[in-house]
Every structure is written in C-alpha cells, then in structure tokens.
Amino acid sequence: MARWSRRANWVRAVRFSVAAAVAATSLAVASIADAGVDFAADSQDWNGLAGLLTAANGIDVELDTAGELDFSRLDRHSIVVLLGPDAAPTAENIVQLKAFIDSGGRLIVADDFRSGRQWAGPFGIDWLDQPGQSSRGYDNNRDLPIVRITADPRSTATARSWHGPQSKYTPAEFLGHNIKDGVVLNHPAALRSAVAATTAVWGVFDGIGGGSWLIEAGRGRGRVLAVADSSLLINQMISRLYDNRQFAANLLRYYCVENRSCKVTLIANLRSARGTFSASTDDRPTWRSGLDWLSTLLAELAELLRGPLVAPALLAMVLLMVGLPVLRRARTAQALLPPRAETPRQTSALAQKLQAWLREPMADYRKPAQLLANQLERLLERVEPSFAADRAQLAAAPQRRSGSWRRDDGLVDGLVRGGRWSQQAGQRLRQVLNDLRLLAQDHAPMVSRQQFGQLAAEVEWAESLLRHTVQHTPTGPSLQVLNSTVISPMDDRPLHSGDP
C-alpha cells in the first residue's frame, strides 16, 4: 500500500501532465511545480477545482465547498460529494451517515487509494487493492484508462427498485449523456460490488484484473455513488478532455431534483466529521404543498370562475399542485446536459377524478389562463421591488403591450441585462406570458387538453424560475450588487461553447 501514498499520487499527476504534453497538449512545467494542495477550490492550477466551480455555475448547480462534514447541517435532500477524503469515519460517523442515507440523502465518493473505501464500504461497495486497467489508454498510456458508462439488465432492474425521485432516463443513460469517446481516468483504483442485491454497476474495467470504476448503492430512501478516481474533477482533467467535462456535469446534476434549486456540498481532502443528523420536515417548494397558496388559489377560483368553467379551472390548479404528467414543449436541439430527475408523481382520488375531464377533446381555458397569469404576476411583483431598474426604463418598454404586460416585459429585459437570467430564459418566460395573454383574451379560440397541458408545464417552469430568483435576490437596491451575484438560470444552456 505504500506505493499508493499521497506522494505517489502527486508523482502520478506529473506523469499524466507529461503524457498530455506528448499528445500535443502543452503544459507549463512551472505550473506543476508551483501547484499547491490538491483539490483547492479556488485554484487555477492543474490539481485545483476552479474549473469545476465554473462548470457548476453554468449548469444551475450551487456548489458549496467545505473541509469537514457536519451532519447537523444536512437534511434529507442534501447532496454531498467526498473528494479524496483524508480522514476515515468513526463508528459514530457511520451511524450518522446511515441515518442520512436512510432518510433520502445522497452521497458521492470519488477516491482512489485514500479513505473513500471506509465511507462507501458500509453500503456494499469495496475498493480493491489494485489499479483499474482498460484495454484503451489515453495516448496509449495504460495508467490513463479510457472507460465508458454501461449497464447490465440486473443493475438497471435493481435501480428501479430504489426509493426516491425517478426519471424517464436510466442511471446509465443519465451519467453517460452526450459522452462520445469515453471518460479518461488518472491512475484509478478498482471497485467491486459486495452486496449485489442493493448495488448497481454503471462502469467496468475491461483490462487485466477486471473490477469496476462506477458503482451505486441504494439504502432506505437514499443513494451512494462511488467513483474510483479522485482526480477526475480537477482542472487538468476537465479542461483538456471534452468527455470528462461532460461527465463532471452529469455527475453534479445526477441527484438534482426537478423544481427544487440544486445545491451540492463538495468536501475535498476531508479532515473530520462531526454532528448529529436530524431528519427534517419536507422543504419542497411551497407551490406544491403549501396551504397558504392553496387558500389563495381557492379564493381566486371563487372570484374568477363560474358555471361550466369550474372544471377546467380546477384542472389547471391540480396540474400545478399534484403534478399531473403533461407534455412539455419540444426542443429544437438536443441539450448538452441531461434533464433533472423528475419528482415522484402522487396519485390521489381527487386527481383520478380530475383526469376524467381530460377526455374532453377541446375546452375553453380562458379563465384558467387568467388564473395562472395572476400567479406569475404575484411572483413578478415579489421580484420587482428588489430590482434596481429605473421606473422610466420600464415605462419605455415597447408599446406592443400595455399595462402590467408591458411592465412585465420590461422587467424581464432588465433582469436579462442585469445578468440574473440568460437570454434563453428571458425569451422562454416572455413566451409563457404571451401565451397566457393570448389564451385569456375574450375571443380566444378553444384549445385541446394537450395544448393546455403544454402551457401548464411551461407555467410550472416559469414559477420555479421566479421563486428561485426571489430567494436569491439581494435585499439592497443596487444594480451593481445584482451584477456581482449572478444566479445560474434554470434553462438548458450548454456547459461550453464551441469544440473542446
């Protein structure tokens, strides 16, 4: 085991840099010699993580970094990444870790020959005392194996039995999204599944010795994902290799859940763990389960909807509250990043009754559209007081709209110019507002349930975007403050532009 010491890890990384230079990707030797501690969050050196933090900002993932694991600061929605942990867990740490996973927590352990095995071992994932080898190596270097994400039928079936958020994509499809040639590892370890009934293998080595490089385990309502390489996420690996950059994005988003802002806690070189995990109440966005919003909607329902329009209005409300499956607007191009995992769909007696109304081929959705528009209007009003745009600037918006619609259009423009939203997010929100306005007109045409379902899905997205913006808007009125606190929009922007 001495050959796999920390000093050996440093030497291995230097060897990788030399191999990359031979492959016509030059690297300044001085930057290697001057590189500081491994996995420094703000470091631009070859072994730093500045590139990973930049990538996270581009895919709507809030990436927090820490040096220790505090279980008291976690809840059942938390996502934790342990990158090359130095410290092994104590017996009490294991008790708290199991409680965290049982409640629904998510843990990703990326390590080669340090203490990662002790953190993932209790969940049926073992580290072998051997390096992982592949039949292909980067620049024909066997120490830089090229691997792929795969899945056997048993693993896929095992994953379906796990509790928690489900997605229309299998785990292998999600983790392997848009990866063309394979992921390059840097002197990885080899893993094995110790408990086949609760683990799934998503990546194997096809070289001498076998073993796996990517294994996931399910326990209670939570998951543990093990990656057999701690250097996979450093600047050197994701800046030079397109597929590695894509895999890093897939990995960060893997446990994100739709309609909830995604926060990942990254702990590199873990020094210690402390605290007691305490399961908390559901902190999902209140638009799905909040009684206050339900009361408000019912009051508006009584005011706005009368007679034969009550059924369509209730349908519109339930589409947002219980999450009836709806068809989303088709995309014109394949997104670079995979979609987030969908939240579990709840089916109640009321929902089943309301689904019967969907059998009507066409309906008048004018009043439901007005109801949904009012909901977005209230959220926009919560954004506007904190936005430092001059009133005259809003009033100067194009005259193609009037009243609150013109104000909303100007507000969206200002948020895009202020750096809070991307152009794509702004255009998409304008389209949602415009569609609602057209459908709410007195002489609006009848639309099909599929068309209204698509619009309701877009309203759901718009509400998530606005709530995310309200939660992260600084309290001060300074536009400079807004520009320095750019929030990654909830859209599908690529992680990069152009070829790698």
Secondary structure as GFF3:
##gff-version 3
##sequence-region A 1 500
A	DSSP	three_ten_helix	2	4	.	.	.	ID=ss1
A	DSSP	alpha_helix	6	22	.	.	.	ID=ss2
A	DSSP	alpha_helix	29	34	.	.	.	ID=ss3
A	DSSP	alpha_helix	50	58	.	.	.	ID=ss4
A	DSSP	beta_strand	61	70	.	.	.	ID=ss5
A	DSSP	three_ten_helix	71	73	.	.	.	ID=ss6
A	DSSP	beta_strand	79	83	.	.	.	ID=ss7
A	DSSP	alpha_helix	91	103	.	.	.	ID=ss8
A	DSSP	beta_strand	106	110	.	.	.	ID=ss9
A	DSSP	alpha_helix	116	120	.	.	.	ID=ss10
A	DSSP	three_ten_helix	121	123	.	.	.	ID=ss11
A	DSSP	beta_strand	125	131	.	.	.	ID=ss12
A	DSSP	three_ten_helix	138	140	.	.	.	ID=ss13
A	DSSP	beta_strand	146	147	.	.	.	ID=ss14
A	DSSP	alpha_helix	153	160	.	.	.	ID=ss15
A	DSSP	alpha_helix	171	175	.	.	.	ID=ss16
A	DSSP	beta_strand	183	184	.	.	.	ID=ss17
A	DSSP	beta_strand	189	193	.	.	.	ID=ss18
A	DSSP	three_ten_helix	196	198	.	.	.	ID=ss19
A	DSSP	beta_strand	199	204	.	.	.	ID=ss20
A	DSSP	beta_strand	212	219	.	.	.	ID=ss21
A	DSSP	beta_strand	222	227	.	.	.	ID=ss22
A	DSSP	alpha_helix	235	240	.	.	.	ID=ss23
A	DSSP	alpha_helix	242	253	.	.	.	ID=ss24
A	DSSP	beta_strand	262	274	.	.	.	ID=ss25
A	DSSP	alpha_helix	286	289	.	.	.	ID=ss26
A	DSSP	alpha_helix	291	304	.	.	.	ID=ss27
A	DSSP	three_ten_helix	307	309	.	.	.	ID=ss28
A	DSSP	alpha_helix	310	321	.	.	.	ID=ss29
A	DSSP	alpha_helix	349	355	.	.	.	ID=ss30
A	DSSP	three_ten_helix	356	359	.	.	.	ID=ss31
A	DSSP	beta_strand	362	363	.	.	.	ID=ss32
A	DSSP	alpha_helix	366	383	.	.	.	ID=ss33
A	DSSP	three_ten_helix	384	386	.	.	.	ID=ss34
A	DSSP	alpha_helix	391	395	.	.	.	ID=ss35
A	DSSP	alpha_helix	403	417	.	.	.	ID=ss36
A	DSSP	alpha_helix	423	439	.	.	.	ID=ss37
A	DSSP	beta_strand	447	448	.	.	.	ID=ss38
A	DSSP	alpha_helix	449	471	.	.	.	ID=ss39
A	DSSP	alpha_helix	479	484	.	.	.	ID=ss40
###
